[in-house]
Amino acid sequence: MITAQSVKELRDRTGAGMMDCKKALTESNGDMEKAVEILREKGLAAAAKKAGRVAAEGIVETFVSDDKKNAGMIELNCETDFVAVNEEFMALAKNLAKMASVSNAADVDAFIEEKYIADETKSVKEVLTELIAKLGENMNVRRFVKFNIENGAISSYVHGSGRIGVLVELGCEKHSEILEEVAKDVAMQVAAANPLFLDKTSVDQDAIEKEREIYRVQALNEGKPEKIVDKMVDGRIQKYYKEVCLVEQVWVRDPDYTITKYLQAKSKEVGSEIKINRYARFEKGEGIEKKEENFAEEVQKQMQQGK
């Protein structure tokens, strides 16, 4: 009989997941040592022990269907840039991006439980675990997004060998090959300029009020007359919009155009209004606190331990 206590003991010894421990004990008929051996053979114990290590390297990968109507993007993390360029790791990222485009998962936990697109006998989680055991580094799917549209087009752009990935979804009632060109241009804009919002209506109003207060205090501290402070604040808010709102930004490929003017020009070519419905931008490792390694100190420490 497999008890909760024996499962806990095996988990404490190996660091493997609860269900994996239960399966191993069942397979070993309750033999604890045999269960440990089973987990080690499957790489589960080793993978679990690596799970606490920081994975801030990796790759952002995108997938767009041939008809430009479905797309997915994922960030797959690992510990070092050496593994990030490993062929198996990159192949996994490509397959996961394709999976993301059709996934019904609400979050990453649900996503990694789905059947792996290249081998449906395994879940994404199982494939990850096997690759962790093989390559010797912690890995995880950090985030994913999917876009689906009926009228319009989706395009992607990946910069710096997977350092930054972008998806852009355009809405347009008229089909045109120009849409793909526009979506790609906008995706490159998002990658380069990193807008925080799509347009003015998307900006958090609390954030705007805070900006207004900051600008007002700055103007008063500069000794500006009270009667012109409000006009100065309004001017600075408009400048803020141009910096953080995608459609207000100056187009990086031609400073004579804003993104709005560029869309208007292309809409005339197509004969129907082109709108940016949404976009997503992933930058590898953003927000993950990396452990700073001093290799000279590490080598010196090892030499001292070896004495």
Secondary structure, DSSP 4 states (H G I P E B T S, - for coil): ---HHHHHHHHHHH---HHHHHHHHHHTTT-HHHHHHHHHHHTHHHHHHHTTS---EEEEEEEE-TTSSEEEEEEEEES-HHHHT-HHHHHHHHHHHHHHTT---SSHHHHTTSEETTEEEEEHHHHHHHHHHHH-S--EEEEEEEEE-SSEEEEEEEETTTTEEEEEEEE-SS--THHHHHHHHHHHHHHHH--SBSSGGGS-HHHHHHHHHHHHHHHHHTT--HHHHHHHHHHHHHHHHHHHBGGGSBPTT-TT-BHHHHHHHHHHHHTS--EEEEEEEEETTTT--PPPP-HHHHHHHHHHHT-
